[in-house]
Amino acid sequence: MADKEGFNEVLIEPLRQFAKDSVHLVKKCTKPDRKEFSAIARATGVGFLIMGFIGFFVKLIHIPINNILVGN
C-alpha cells in the first residue's frame, strides 16, 4: 500500500498540480488589444532590425580580417 501512495505522491500529484496551474493561467490570460499588439509588434520589429544591423556589421568587419589572415 505504501508503494501506491509513493506513486501517487511522485507522479500523480505533480501532474494534477500542473494541470490546475495551467487552467488557472489560461483563465487569467487575455487577448491583447490593438494598442498593446502594436507596441509589441513595434518592439519586436526594432529588435529584429537591431540584430540584423549587428550581424551585418560583424560580417562587414569579418570579411576584410579573414582576407588578411587567409591571404586570399
Predicted model as a PDB file, atoms N, CA, C, CB and O in Angstrom, pLDDT in the B-factor column:
MODEL        1                                                                  
ATOM      1  N   MET A   1       0.815  -1.192   0.000  1.00 50.00           N  
ATOM      2  CA  MET A   1       0.000   0.000   0.000  1.00 50.00           C  
ATOM      3  C   MET A   1       0.868   1.270   0.000  1.00 50.00           C  
ATOM      4  CB  MET A   1      -0.933  -0.009   1.207  1.00 50.00           C  
ATOM      5  O   MET A   1       0.505   2.281  -0.602  1.00 50.00           O  
ATOM      6  N   ALA A   2       2.002   1.202   0.673  1.00 53.00           N  
ATOM      7  CA  ALA A   2       2.890   2.363   0.721  1.00 53.00           C  
ATOM      8  C   ALA A   2       3.455   2.667  -0.663  1.00 53.00           C  
ATOM      9  CB  ALA A   2       4.034   2.125   1.720  1.00 53.00           C  
ATOM     10  O   ALA A   2       3.736   3.818  -0.995  1.00 53.00           O  
ATOM     11  N   ASP A   3       3.617   1.612  -1.464  1.00 62.00           N  
ATOM     12  CA  ASP A   3       4.128   1.804  -2.826  1.00 62.00           C  
ATOM     13  C   ASP A   3       3.146   2.613  -3.670  1.00 62.00           C  
ATOM     14  CB  ASP A   3       4.402   0.444  -3.494  1.00 62.00           C  
ATOM     15  O   ASP A   3       3.555   3.470  -4.453  1.00 62.00           O  
ATOM     16  N   LYS A   4       1.863   2.342  -3.511  1.00 67.00           N  
ATOM     17  CA  LYS A   4       0.846   3.077  -4.268  1.00 67.00           C  
ATOM     18  C   LYS A   4       0.787   4.546  -3.828  1.00 67.00           C  
ATOM     19  CB  LYS A   4      -0.537   2.413  -4.092  1.00 67.00           C  
ATOM     20  O   LYS A   4       0.602   5.435  -4.658  1.00 67.00           O  
ATOM     21  N   GLU A   5       0.941   4.796  -2.537  1.00 70.00           N  
ATOM     22  CA  GLU A   5       0.948   6.170  -2.033  1.00 70.00           C  
ATOM     23  C   GLU A   5       2.176   6.922  -2.561  1.00 70.00           C  
ATOM     24  CB  GLU A   5       0.930   6.182  -0.482  1.00 70.00           C  
ATOM     25  O   GLU A   5       2.087   8.101  -2.903  1.00 70.00           O  
ATOM     26  N   GLY A   6       3.311   6.238  -2.622  1.00 71.00           N  
ATOM     27  CA  GLY A   6       4.519   6.858  -3.160  1.00 71.00           C  
ATOM     28  C   GLY A   6       4.357   7.189  -4.635  1.00 71.00           C  
ATOM     29  O   GLY A   6       4.796   8.246  -5.088  1.00 71.00           O  
ATOM     30  N   PHE A   7       3.729   6.293  -5.382  1.00 69.00           N  
ATOM     31  CA  PHE A   7       3.457   6.533  -6.800  1.00 69.00           C  
ATOM     32  C   PHE A   7       2.570   7.753  -6.974  1.00 69.00           C  
ATOM     33  CB  PHE A   7       2.799   5.305  -7.443  1.00 69.00           C  
ATOM     34  O   PHE A   7       2.816   8.602  -7.830  1.00 69.00           O  
ATOM     35  N   ASN A   8       1.522   7.827  -6.140  1.00 72.00           N  
ATOM     36  CA  ASN A   8       0.603   8.966  -6.198  1.00 72.00           C  
ATOM     37  C   ASN A   8       1.334  10.261  -5.866  1.00 72.00           C  
ATOM     38  CB  ASN A   8      -0.577   8.760  -5.232  1.00 72.00           C  
ATOM     39  O   ASN A   8       1.121  11.287  -6.512  1.00 72.00           O  
ATOM     40  N   GLU A   9       2.189  10.204  -4.864  1.00 76.00           N  
ATOM     41  CA  GLU A   9       2.905  11.395  -4.422  1.00 76.00           C  
ATOM     42  C   GLU A   9       3.949  11.845  -5.441  1.00 76.00           C  
ATOM     43  CB  GLU A   9       3.570  11.135  -3.083  1.00 76.00           C  
ATOM     44  O   GLU A   9       4.175  13.043  -5.609  1.00 76.00           O  
ATOM     45  N   VAL A  10       4.580  10.902  -6.113  1.00 77.00           N  
ATOM     46  CA  VAL A  10       5.670  11.221  -7.031  1.00 77.00           C  
ATOM     47  C   VAL A  10       5.166  11.583  -8.419  1.00 77.00           C  
ATOM     48  CB  VAL A  10       6.626  10.056  -7.125  1.00 77.00           C  
ATOM     49  O   VAL A  10       5.699  12.505  -9.037  1.00 77.00           O  
ATOM     50  N   LEU A  11       4.162  10.891  -8.924  1.00 79.00           N  
ATOM     51  CA  LEU A  11       3.766  11.073 -10.312  1.00 79.00           C  
ATOM     52  C   LEU A  11       2.423  11.776 -10.471  1.00 79.00           C  
ATOM     53  CB  LEU A  11       3.716   9.746 -10.994  1.00 79.00           C  
ATOM     54  O   LEU A  11       2.318  12.732 -11.239  1.00 79.00           O  
ATOM     55  N   ILE A  12       1.421  11.331  -9.778  1.00 84.00           N  
ATOM     56  CA  ILE A  12       0.067  11.838  -9.998  1.00 84.00           C  
ATOM     57  C   ILE A  12      -0.109  13.256  -9.456  1.00 84.00           C  
ATOM     58  CB  ILE A  12      -0.950  10.910  -9.349  1.00 84.00           C  
ATOM     59  O   ILE A  12      -0.671  14.117 -10.132  1.00 84.00           O  
ATOM     60  N   GLU A  13       0.366  13.492  -8.254  1.00 86.00           N  
ATOM     61  CA  GLU A  13       0.143  14.807  -7.628  1.00 86.00           C  
ATOM     62  C   GLU A  13       0.817  15.952  -8.394  1.00 86.00           C  
ATOM     63  CB  GLU A  13       0.655  14.789  -6.193  1.00 86.00           C  
ATOM     64  O   GLU A  13       0.181  16.989  -8.582  1.00 86.00           O  
ATOM     65  N   PRO A  14       2.077  15.818  -8.846  1.00 87.00           N  
ATOM     66  CA  PRO A  14       2.659  16.905  -9.649  1.00 87.00           C  
ATOM     67  C   PRO A  14       1.905  17.150 -10.952  1.00 87.00           C  
ATOM     68  CB  PRO A  14       4.108  16.594  -9.961  1.00 87.00           C  
ATOM     69  O   PRO A  14       1.776  18.298 -11.379  1.00 87.00           O  
ATOM     70  N   LEU A  15       1.407  16.096 -11.590  1.00 90.00           N  
ATOM     71  CA  LEU A  15       0.633  16.274 -12.816  1.00 90.00           C  
ATOM     72  C   LEU A  15      -0.677  16.997 -12.530  1.00 90.00           C  
ATOM     73  CB  LEU A  15       0.355  14.919 -13.475  1.00 90.00           C  
ATOM     74  O   LEU A  15      -1.095  17.868 -13.294  1.00 90.00           O  
ATOM     75  N   ARG A  16      -1.314  16.634 -11.438  1.00 92.00           N  
ATOM     76  CA  ARG A  16      -2.566  17.287 -11.049  1.00 92.00           C  
ATOM     77  C   ARG A  16      -2.321  18.773 -10.761  1.00 92.00           C  
ATOM     78  CB  ARG A  16      -3.181  16.590  -9.806  1.00 92.00           C  
ATOM     79  O   ARG A  16      -3.102  19.628 -11.179  1.00 92.00           O  
ATOM     80  N   GLN A  17      -1.230  19.074 -10.044  1.00 93.00           N  
ATOM     81  CA  GLN A  17      -0.908  20.470  -9.731  1.00 93.00           C  
ATOM     82  C   GLN A  17      -0.565  21.246 -11.008  1.00 93.00           C  
ATOM     83  CB  GLN A  17       0.271  20.541  -8.729  1.00 93.00           C  
ATOM     84  O   GLN A  17      -0.950  22.407 -11.149  1.00 93.00           O  
ATOM     85  N   PHE A  18       0.150  20.615 -11.927  1.00 95.00           N  
ATOM     86  CA  PHE A  18       0.483  21.268 -13.196  1.00 95.00           C  
ATOM     87  C   PHE A  18      -0.780  21.581 -13.992  1.00 95.00           C  
ATOM     88  CB  PHE A  18       1.427  20.381 -14.028  1.00 95.00           C  
ATOM     89  O   PHE A  18      -0.908  22.674 -14.544  1.00 95.00           O  
ATOM     90  N   ALA A  19      -1.706  20.640 -14.057  1.00 95.00           N  
ATOM     91  CA  ALA A  19      -2.962  20.863 -14.772  1.00 95.00           C  
ATOM     92  C   ALA A  19      -3.755  21.993 -14.125  1.00 95.00           C  
ATOM     93  CB  ALA A  19      -3.803  19.574 -14.802  1.00 95.00           C  
ATOM     94  O   ALA A  19      -4.320  22.835 -14.823  1.00 95.00           O  
ATOM     95  N   LYS A  20      -3.797  22.015 -12.806  1.00 96.00           N  
ATOM     96  CA  LYS A  20      -4.520  23.069 -12.084  1.00 96.00           C  
ATOM     97  C   LYS A  20      -3.894  24.437 -12.367  1.00 96.00           C  
ATOM     98  CB  LYS A  20      -4.520  22.785 -10.559  1.00 96.00           C  
ATOM     99  O   LYS A  20      -4.609  25.407 -12.618  1.00 96.00           O  
ATOM    100  N   ASP A  21      -2.570  24.515 -12.328  1.00 96.00           N  
ATOM    101  CA  ASP A  21      -1.879  25.777 -12.612  1.00 96.00           C  
ATOM    102  C   ASP A  21      -2.075  26.206 -14.063  1.00 96.00           C  
ATOM    103  CB  ASP A  21      -0.383  25.646 -12.305  1.00 96.00           C  
ATOM    104  O   ASP A  21      -2.222  27.396 -14.345  1.00 96.00           O  
ATOM    105  N   SER A  22      -2.077  25.249 -14.979  1.00 96.00           N  
ATOM    106  CA  SER A  22      -2.275  25.571 -16.395  1.00 96.00           C  
ATOM    107  C   SER A  22      -3.664  26.138 -16.651  1.00 96.00           C  
ATOM    108  CB  SER A  22      -2.056  24.331 -17.258  1.00 96.00           C  
ATOM    109  O   SER A  22      -3.807  27.114 -17.388  1.00 96.00           O  
ATOM    110  N   VAL A  23      -4.682  25.542 -16.056  1.00 95.00           N  
ATOM    111  CA  VAL A  23      -6.046  26.045 -16.211  1.00 95.00           C  
ATOM    112  C   VAL A  23      -6.148  27.443 -15.622  1.00 95.00           C  
ATOM    113  CB  VAL A  23      -7.065  25.097 -15.537  1.00 95.00           C  
ATOM    114  O   VAL A  23      -6.789  28.315 -16.208  1.00 95.00           O  
ATOM    115  N   HIS A  24      -5.526  27.666 -14.475  1.00 95.00           N  
ATOM    116  CA  HIS A  24      -5.546  28.988 -13.847  1.00 95.00           C  
ATOM    117  C   HIS A  24      -4.886  30.031 -14.751  1.00 95.00           C  
ATOM    118  CB  HIS A  24      -4.837  28.944 -12.482  1.00 95.00           C  
ATOM    119  O   HIS A  24      -5.385  31.149 -14.874  1.00 95.00           O  
ATOM    120  N   LEU A  25      -3.762  29.668 -15.386  1.00 94.00           N  
ATOM    121  CA  LEU A  25      -3.059  30.583 -16.287  1.00 94.00           C  
ATOM    122  C   LEU A  25      -3.907  30.927 -17.500  1.00 94.00           C  
ATOM    123  CB  LEU A  25      -1.737  29.975 -16.736  1.00 94.00           C  
ATOM    124  O   LEU A  25      -3.993  32.094 -17.883  1.00 94.00           O  
ATOM    125  N   VAL A  26      -4.535  29.929 -18.108  1.00 93.00           N  
ATOM    126  CA  VAL A  26      -5.343  30.171 -19.306  1.00 93.00           C  
ATOM    127  C   VAL A  26      -6.543  31.045 -18.974  1.00 93.00           C  
ATOM    128  CB  VAL A  26      -5.810  28.842 -19.924  1.00 93.00           C  
ATOM    129  O   VAL A  26      -6.919  31.906 -19.769  1.00 93.00           O  
ATOM    130  N   LYS A  27      -7.144  30.838 -17.822  1.00 93.00           N  
ATOM    131  CA  LYS A  27      -8.285  31.675 -17.425  1.00 93.00           C  
ATOM    132  C   LYS A  27      -7.871  33.113 -17.169  1.00 93.00           C  
ATOM    133  CB  LYS A  27      -8.950  31.105 -16.179  1.00 93.00           C  
ATOM    134  O   LYS A  27      -8.653  34.037 -17.391  1.00 93.00           O  
ATOM    135  N   LYS A  28      -6.641  33.307 -16.702  1.00 93.00           N  
ATOM    136  CA  LYS A  28      -6.168  34.651 -16.367  1.00 93.00           C  
ATOM    137  C   LYS A  28      -5.683  35.427 -17.595  1.00 93.00           C  
ATOM    138  CB  LYS A  28      -5.048  34.561 -15.346  1.00 93.00           C  
ATOM    139  O   LYS A  28      -5.684  36.658 -17.584  1.00 93.00           O  
ATOM    140  N   CYS A  29      -5.271  34.725 -18.648  1.00 91.00           N  
ATOM    141  CA  CYS A  29      -4.741  35.369 -19.853  1.00 91.00           C  
ATOM    142  C   CYS A  29      -5.851  36.086 -20.613  1.00 91.00           C  
ATOM    143  CB  CYS A  29      -4.059  34.333 -20.764  1.00 91.00           C  
ATOM    144  O   CYS A  29      -6.994  35.633 -20.650  1.00 91.00           O  
ATOM    145  N   THR A  30      -5.491  37.208 -21.213  1.00 90.00           N  
ATOM    146  CA  THR A  30      -6.435  37.952 -22.035  1.00 90.00           C  
ATOM    147  C   THR A  30      -5.794  38.238 -23.384  1.00 90.00           C  
ATOM    148  CB  THR A  30      -6.871  39.270 -21.338  1.00 90.00           C  
ATOM    149  O   THR A  30      -4.570  38.275 -23.510  1.00 90.00           O  
ATOM    150  N   LYS A  31      -6.622  38.435 -24.370  1.00 90.00           N  
ATOM    151  CA  LYS A  31      -6.139  38.768 -25.706  1.00 90.00           C  
ATOM    152  C   LYS A  31      -5.715  40.241 -25.710  1.00 90.00           C  
ATOM    153  CB  LYS A  31      -7.241  38.489 -26.794  1.00 90.00           C  
ATOM    154  O   LYS A  31      -6.439  41.090 -25.189  1.00 90.00           O  
ATOM    155  N   PRO A  32      -4.548  40.556 -26.294  1.00 91.00           N  
ATOM    156  CA  PRO A  32      -4.114  41.960 -26.286  1.00 91.00           C  
ATOM    157  C   PRO A  32      -4.999  42.824 -27.186  1.00 91.00           C  
ATOM    158  CB  PRO A  32      -2.650  42.068 -26.737  1.00 91.00           C  
ATOM    159  O   PRO A  32      -5.475  42.370 -28.226  1.00 91.00           O  
ATOM    160  N   ASP A  33      -5.209  44.066 -26.774  1.00 94.00           N  
ATOM    161  CA  ASP A  33      -5.967  44.979 -27.625  1.00 94.00           C  
ATOM    162  C   ASP A  33      -5.045  45.505 -28.727  1.00 94.00           C  
ATOM    163  CB  ASP A  33      -6.571  46.157 -26.789  1.00 94.00           C  
ATOM    164  O   ASP A  33      -3.854  45.194 -28.753  1.00 94.00           O  
ATOM    165  N   ARG A  34      -5.600  46.292 -29.620  1.00 96.00           N  
ATOM    166  CA  ARG A  34      -4.833  46.757 -30.784  1.00 96.00           C  
ATOM    167  C   ARG A  34      -3.623  47.589 -30.367  1.00 96.00           C  
ATOM    168  CB  ARG A  34      -5.730  47.578 -31.715  1.00 96.00           C  
ATOM    169  O   ARG A  34      -2.553  47.445 -30.958  1.00 96.00           O  
ATOM    170  N   LYS A  35      -3.763  48.450 -29.372  1.00 97.00           N  
ATOM    171  CA  LYS A  35      -2.662  49.306 -28.934  1.00 97.00           C  
ATOM    172  C   LYS A  35      -1.522  48.462 -28.358  1.00 97.00           C  
ATOM    173  CB  LYS A  35      -3.156  50.327 -27.887  1.00 97.00           C  
ATOM    174  O   LYS A  35      -0.356  48.687 -28.682  1.00 97.00           O  
ATOM    175  N   GLU A  36      -1.856  47.502 -27.513  1.00 96.00           N  
ATOM    176  CA  GLU A  36      -0.835  46.643 -26.920  1.00 96.00           C  
ATOM    177  C   GLU A  36      -0.159  45.782 -27.994  1.00 96.00           C  
ATOM    178  CB  GLU A  36      -1.456  45.747 -25.829  1.00 96.00           C  
ATOM    179  O   GLU A  36       1.058  45.598 -27.969  1.00 96.00           O  
ATOM    180  N   PHE A  37      -0.949  45.257 -28.934  1.00 96.00           N  
ATOM    181  CA  PHE A  37      -0.382  44.452 -30.012  1.00 96.00           C  
ATOM    182  C   PHE A  37       0.565  45.277 -30.877  1.00 96.00           C  
ATOM    183  CB  PHE A  37      -1.496  43.857 -30.874  1.00 96.00           C  
ATOM    184  O   PHE A  37       1.628  44.797 -31.272  1.00 96.00           O  
ATOM    185  N   SER A  38       0.182  46.514 -31.170  1.00 97.00           N  
ATOM    186  CA  SER A  38       1.046  47.385 -31.977  1.00 97.00           C  
ATOM    187  C   SER A  38       2.366  47.664 -31.265  1.00 97.00           C  
ATOM    188  CB  SER A  38       0.332  48.709 -32.291  1.00 97.00           C  
ATOM    189  O   SER A  38       3.425  47.677 -31.893  1.00 97.00           O  
ATOM    190  N   ALA A  39       2.300  47.888 -29.956  1.00 97.00           N  
ATOM    191  CA  ALA A  39       3.521  48.152 -29.196  1.00 97.00           C  
ATOM    192  C   ALA A  39       4.433  46.928 -29.202  1.00 97.00           C  
ATOM    193  CB  ALA A  39       3.180  48.556 -27.750  1.00 97.00           C  
ATOM    194  O   ALA A  39       5.646  47.062 -29.365  1.00 97.00           O  
ATOM    195  N   ILE A  40       3.867  45.750 -29.027  1.00 97.00           N  
ATOM    196  CA  ILE A  40       4.667  44.528 -29.033  1.00 97.00           C  
ATOM    197  C   ILE A  40       5.266  44.291 -30.419  1.00 97.00           C  
ATOM    198  CB  ILE A  40       3.811  43.318 -28.602  1.00 97.00           C  
ATOM    199  O   ILE A  40       6.437  43.928 -30.537  1.00 97.00           O  
ATOM    200  N   ALA A  41       4.464  44.496 -31.469  1.00 97.00           N  
ATOM    201  CA  ALA A  41       4.950  44.293 -32.833  1.00 97.00           C  
ATOM    202  C   ALA A  41       6.062  45.294 -33.162  1.00 97.00           C  
ATOM    203  CB  ALA A  41       3.791  44.427 -33.845  1.00 97.00           C  
ATOM    204  O   ALA A  41       7.048  44.935 -33.806  1.00 97.00           O  
ATOM    205  N   ARG A  42       5.907  46.537 -32.727  1.00 98.00           N  
ATOM    206  CA  ARG A  42       6.931  47.557 -32.972  1.00 98.00           C  
ATOM    207  C   ARG A  42       8.233  47.194 -32.247  1.00 98.00           C  
ATOM    208  CB  ARG A  42       6.429  48.953 -32.513  1.00 98.00           C  
ATOM    209  O   ARG A  42       9.316  47.282 -32.826  1.00 98.00           O  
ATOM    210  N   ALA A  43       8.122  46.787 -30.984  1.00 98.00           N  
ATOM    211  CA  ALA A  43       9.321  46.418 -30.224  1.00 98.00           C  
ATOM    212  C   ALA A  43      10.013  45.212 -30.851  1.00 98.00           C  
ATOM    213  CB  ALA A  43       8.959  46.116 -28.761  1.00 98.00           C  
ATOM    214  O   ALA A  43      11.242  45.160 -30.905  1.00 98.00           O  
ATOM    215  N   THR A  44       9.237  44.253 -31.319  1.00 98.00           N  
ATOM    216  CA  THR A  44       9.814  43.081 -31.973  1.00 98.00           C  
ATOM    217  C   THR A  44      10.508  43.477 -33.273  1.00 98.00           C  
ATOM    218  CB  THR A  44       8.727  42.029 -32.248  1.00 98.00           C  
ATOM    219  O   THR A  44      11.602  42.993 -33.561  1.00 98.00           O  
ATOM    220  N   GLY A  45       9.887  44.345 -34.056  1.00 98.00           N  
ATOM    221  CA  GLY A  45      10.485  44.810 -35.305  1.00 98.00           C  
ATOM    222  C   GLY A  45      11.780  45.559 -35.071  1.00 98.00           C  
ATOM    223  O   GLY A  45      12.759  45.353 -35.789  1.00 98.00           O  
ATOM    224  N   VAL A  46      11.794  46.426 -34.073  1.00 98.00           N  
ATOM    225  CA  VAL A  46      13.022  47.163 -33.748  1.00 98.00           C  
ATOM    226  C   VAL A  46      14.116  46.190 -33.317  1.00 98.00           C  
ATOM    227  CB  VAL A  46      12.759  48.209 -32.631  1.00 98.00           C  
ATOM    228  O   VAL A  46      15.278  46.355 -33.687  1.00 98.00           O  
ATOM    229  N   GLY A  47      13.750  45.186 -32.543  1.00 98.00           N  
ATOM    230  CA  GLY A  47      14.728  44.178 -32.129  1.00 98.00           C  
ATOM    231  C   GLY A  47      15.308  43.429 -33.314  1.00 98.00           C  
ATOM    232  O   GLY A  47      16.514  43.191 -33.377  1.00 98.00           O  
ATOM    233  N   PHE A  48      14.435  43.051 -34.268  1.00 98.00           N  
ATOM    234  CA  PHE A  48      14.912  42.376 -35.481  1.00 98.00           C  
ATOM    235  C   PHE A  48      15.863  43.282 -36.253  1.00 98.00           C  
ATOM    236  CB  PHE A  48      13.725  41.960 -36.377  1.00 98.00           C  
ATOM    237  O   PHE A  48      16.906  42.822 -36.719  1.00 98.00           O  
ATOM    238  N   LEU A  49      15.525  44.554 -36.397  1.00 98.00           N  
ATOM    239  CA  LEU A  49      16.393  45.477 -37.130  1.00 98.00           C  
ATOM    240  C   LEU A  49      17.749  45.636 -36.444  1.00 98.00           C  
ATOM    241  CB  LEU A  49      15.716  46.842 -37.269  1.00 98.00           C  
ATOM    242  O   LEU A  49      18.789  45.618 -37.103  1.00 98.00           O  
ATOM    243  N   ILE A  50      17.733  45.790 -35.134  1.00 98.00           N  
ATOM    244  CA  ILE A  50      18.989  45.944 -34.395  1.00 98.00           C  
ATOM    245  C   ILE A  50      19.860  44.704 -34.549  1.00 98.00           C  
ATOM    246  CB  ILE A  50      18.710  46.215 -32.906  1.00 98.00           C  
ATOM    247  O   ILE A  50      21.060  44.809 -34.803  1.00 98.00           O  
ATOM    248  N   MET A  51      19.254  43.529 -34.395  1.00 98.00           N  
ATOM    249  CA  MET A  51      20.034  42.299 -34.544  1.00 98.00           C  
ATOM    250  C   MET A  51      20.542  42.134 -35.978  1.00 98.00           C  
ATOM    251  CB  MET A  51      19.190  41.082 -34.142  1.00 98.00           C  
ATOM    252  O   MET A  51      21.647  41.632 -36.186  1.00 98.00           O  
ATOM    253  N   GLY A  52      19.756  42.547 -36.956  1.00 98.00           N  
ATOM    254  CA  GLY A  52      20.195  42.479 -38.345  1.00 98.00           C  
ATOM    255  C   GLY A  52      21.375  43.388 -38.617  1.00 98.00           C  
ATOM    256  O   GLY A  52      22.327  42.991 -39.288  1.00 98.00           O  
ATOM    257  N   PHE A  53      21.317  44.619 -38.093  1.00 97.00           N  
ATOM    258  CA  PHE A  53      22.440  45.542 -38.287  1.00 97.00           C  
ATOM    259  C   PHE A  53      23.691  45.049 -37.572  1.00 97.00           C  
ATOM    260  CB  PHE A  53      22.072  46.941 -37.788  1.00 97.00           C  
ATOM    261  O   PHE A  53      24.797  45.179 -38.097  1.00 97.00           O  
ATOM    262  N   ILE A  54      23.525  44.485 -36.381  1.00 98.00           N  
ATOM    263  CA  ILE A  54      24.686  43.939 -35.671  1.00 98.00           C  
ATOM    264  C   ILE A  54      25.322  42.820 -36.499  1.00 98.00           C  
ATOM    265  CB  ILE A  54      24.274  43.410 -34.265  1.00 98.00           C  
ATOM    266  O   ILE A  54      26.541  42.783 -36.663  1.00 98.00           O  
ATOM    267  N   GLY A  55      24.504  41.920 -37.012  1.00 96.00           N  
ATOM    268  CA  GLY A  55      25.025  40.831 -37.844  1.00 96.00           C  
ATOM    269  C   GLY A  55      25.688  41.341 -39.106  1.00 96.00           C  
ATOM    270  O   GLY A  55      26.723  40.821 -39.522  1.00 96.00           O  
ATOM    271  N   PHE A  56      25.093  42.366 -39.725  1.00 97.00           N  
ATOM    272  CA  PHE A  56      25.664  42.940 -40.943  1.00 97.00           C  
ATOM    273  C   PHE A  56      27.032  43.542 -40.664  1.00 97.00           C  
ATOM    274  CB  PHE A  56      24.728  44.003 -41.528  1.00 97.00           C  
ATOM    275  O   PHE A  56      27.978  43.310 -41.416  1.00 97.00           O  
ATOM    276  N   PHE A  57      27.146  44.320 -39.581  1.00 95.00           N  
ATOM    277  CA  PHE A  57      28.425  44.963 -39.287  1.00 95.00           C  
ATOM    278  C   PHE A  57      29.481  43.962 -38.852  1.00 95.00           C  
ATOM    279  CB  PHE A  57      28.246  46.013 -38.213  1.00 95.00           C  
ATOM    280  O   PHE A  57      30.660  44.137 -39.161  1.00 95.00           O  
ATOM    281  N   VAL A  58      29.081  42.919 -38.142  1.00 95.00           N  
ATOM    282  CA  VAL A  58      30.053  41.883 -37.781  1.00 95.00           C  
ATOM    283  C   VAL A  58      30.574  41.209 -39.036  1.00 95.00           C  
ATOM    284  CB  VAL A  58      29.423  40.840 -36.830  1.00 95.00           C  
ATOM    285  O   VAL A  58      31.776  40.978 -39.164  1.00 95.00           O  
ATOM    286  N   LYS A  59      29.682  40.892 -39.963  1.00 94.00           N  
ATOM    287  CA  LYS A  59      30.104  40.268 -41.223  1.00 94.00           C  
ATOM    288  C   LYS A  59      30.962  41.235 -42.036  1.00 94.00           C  
ATOM    289  CB  LYS A  59      28.874  39.820 -42.048  1.00 94.00           C  
ATOM    290  O   LYS A  59      31.943  40.826 -42.657  1.00 94.00           O  
ATOM    291  N   LEU A  60      30.589  42.526 -42.033  1.00 94.00           N  
ATOM    292  CA  LEU A  60      31.342  43.540 -42.761  1.00 94.00           C  
ATOM    293  C   LEU A  60      32.767  43.660 -42.235  1.00 94.00           C  
ATOM    294  CB  LEU A  60      30.638  44.887 -42.670  1.00 94.00           C  
ATOM    295  O   LEU A  60      33.700  43.857 -43.013  1.00 94.00           O  
ATOM    296  N   ILE A  61      32.940  43.542 -40.933  1.00 93.00           N  
ATOM    297  CA  ILE A  61      34.271  43.613 -40.326  1.00 93.00           C  
ATOM    298  C   ILE A  61      35.013  42.289 -40.507  1.00 93.00           C  
ATOM    299  CB  ILE A  61      34.165  43.967 -38.824  1.00 93.00           C  
ATOM    300  O   ILE A  61      36.232  42.274 -40.676  1.00 93.00           O  
ATOM    301  N   HIS A  62      34.284  41.193 -40.473  1.00 92.00           N  
ATOM    302  CA  HIS A  62      34.907  39.868 -40.547  1.00 92.00           C  
ATOM    303  C   HIS A  62      35.527  39.585 -41.911  1.00 92.00           C  
ATOM    304  CB  HIS A  62      33.884  38.800 -40.229  1.00 92.00           C  
ATOM    305  O   HIS A  62      36.575  38.941 -41.978  1.00 92.00           O  
ATOM    306  N   ILE A  63      34.918  40.043 -42.990  1.00 89.00           N  
ATOM    307  CA  ILE A  63      35.409  39.730 -44.337  1.00 89.00           C  
ATOM    308  C   ILE A  63      36.824  40.272 -44.569  1.00 89.00           C  
ATOM    309  CB  ILE A  63      34.455  40.304 -45.389  1.00 89.00           C  
ATOM    310  O   ILE A  63      37.687  39.502 -44.991  1.00 89.00           O  
ATOM    311  N   PRO A  64      37.111  41.564 -44.315  1.00 89.00           N  
ATOM    312  CA  PRO A  64      38.496  42.029 -44.536  1.00 89.00           C  
ATOM    313  C   PRO A  64      39.510  41.364 -43.604  1.00 89.00           C  
ATOM    314  CB  PRO A  64      38.568  43.536 -44.355  1.00 89.00           C  
ATOM    315  O   PRO A  64      40.633  41.072 -44.015  1.00 89.00           O  
ATOM    316  N   ILE A  65      39.120  41.126 -42.356  1.00 90.00           N  
ATOM    317  CA  ILE A  65      40.043  40.473 -41.417  1.00 90.00           C  
ATOM    318  C   ILE A  65      40.343  39.058 -41.894  1.00 90.00           C  
ATOM    319  CB  ILE A  65      39.450  40.446 -39.978  1.00 90.00           C  
ATOM    320  O   ILE A  65      41.489  38.612 -41.838  1.00 90.00           O  
ATOM    321  N   ASN A  66      39.328  38.359 -42.359  1.00 88.00           N  
ATOM    322  CA  ASN A  66      39.513  36.996 -42.851  1.00 88.00           C  
ATOM    323  C   ASN A  66      40.411  37.006 -44.087  1.00 88.00           C  
ATOM    324  CB  ASN A  66      38.148  36.342 -43.177  1.00 88.00           C  
ATOM    325  O   ASN A  66      41.264  36.129 -44.227  1.00 88.00           O  
ATOM    326  N   ASN A  67      40.241  37.971 -44.980  1.00 88.00           N  
ATOM    327  CA  ASN A  67      41.074  38.047 -46.173  1.00 88.00           C  
ATOM    328  C   ASN A  67      42.532  38.331 -45.811  1.00 88.00           C  
ATOM    329  CB  ASN A  67      40.546  39.127 -47.119  1.00 88.00           C  
ATOM    330  O   ASN A  67      43.435  37.806 -46.463  1.00 88.00           O  
ATOM    331  N   ILE A  68      42.781  39.142 -44.797  1.00 88.00           N  
ATOM    332  CA  ILE A  68      44.136  39.446 -44.368  1.00 88.00           C  
ATOM    333  C   ILE A  68      44.785  38.195 -43.756  1.00 88.00           C  
ATOM    334  CB  ILE A  68      44.133  40.615 -43.353  1.00 88.00           C  
ATOM    335  O   ILE A  68      45.943  37.890 -44.043  1.00 88.00           O  
ATOM    336  N   LEU A  69      44.034  37.477 -42.914  1.00 88.00           N  
ATOM    337  CA  LEU A  69      44.576  36.298 -42.246  1.00 88.00           C  
ATOM    338  C   LEU A  69      44.807  35.141 -43.214  1.00 88.00           C  
ATOM    339  CB  LEU A  69      43.644  35.859 -41.136  1.00 88.00           C  
ATOM    340  O   LEU A  69      45.823  34.451 -43.128  1.00 88.00           O  
ATOM    341  N   VAL A  70      43.883  34.930 -44.118  1.00 87.00           N  
ATOM    342  CA  VAL A  70      43.994  33.803 -45.047  1.00 87.00           C  
ATOM    343  C   VAL A  70      44.905  34.161 -46.196  1.00 87.00           C  
ATOM    344  CB  VAL A  70      42.615  33.387 -45.574  1.00 87.00           C  
ATOM    345  O   VAL A  70      45.580  33.289 -46.744  1.00 87.00           O  
ATOM    346  N   GLY A  71      44.940  35.441 -46.579  1.00 75.00           N  
ATOM    347  CA  GLY A  71      45.778  35.886 -47.683  1.00 75.00           C  
ATOM    348  C   GLY A  71      45.212  35.516 -49.033  1.00 75.00           C  
ATOM    349  O   GLY A  71      45.925  35.024 -49.907  1.00 75.00           O  
ATOM    350  N   ASN A  72      43.959  35.748 -49.192  1.00 57.00           N  
ATOM    351  CA  ASN A  72      43.249  35.378 -50.415  1.00 57.00           C  
ATOM    352  C   ASN A  72      43.487  36.318 -51.522  1.00 57.00           C  
ATOM    353  CB  ASN A  72      41.810  35.288 -50.173  1.00 57.00           C  
ATOM    354  O   ASN A  72      42.953  36.132 -52.616  1.00 57.00           O  
TER     355      ASN A  72                                                      
ENDMDL                                                                          
END                                                                             
